[in-house]
């Protein structure tokens, strides 16, 4: 039985928060840390979610009466903006009422923060976005546009955190610094097939996500998008600072 004295930390986001398949489970990493026995971590991550979808799921977060909330969403918003293939898929799969845009992301993230502030007494932490791909200075058009949009959307996260007086969790800065010290491959095109292949490797063949990362030639990702343990532990470290604040 979970002690009623444990503070609930609710984590709202997409597949990187869900931590299934090839995505490093940074929430499980936090649960394992000896000093976190006072916290109960609730995982509200759903694969493929944009900020709009996370906003629709706020009632589940509110119902658990959290003491802390970590919001980490936006990577799919960026992918849907940069890739027409992703945009068409998400429009159907996630029932998007509008075409993804920076303004819509800002609107949805702001409403998430405001509703959490209005309907809970929780401390709220907003995470910036990790790089997609590992070539920060690439001339490849797709990677270059991803880099630009990730920077733009991370700046939006920082702005909303400032405007709404939330904590800002610098995931983007931490992982970008590590990648700049050891840059790797560019992400030059999005295809769904490699994601299904890598999920099969982990879920069926029982390969560790870090082994998938090595097979794919990534240093900080397991596939083109999801983080491996090297980068995922940086996320856990930044989240740790927030929950201890």
Beta strands, then each sheet from edge to edge (+ up, - down):
strand 1: 7-13
strand 2: 39-45
strand 3: 68-72
strand 4: 123-127
strand 5: 167-169
sheet 1: 2+ 1+ 3+ 4+ 5+
end
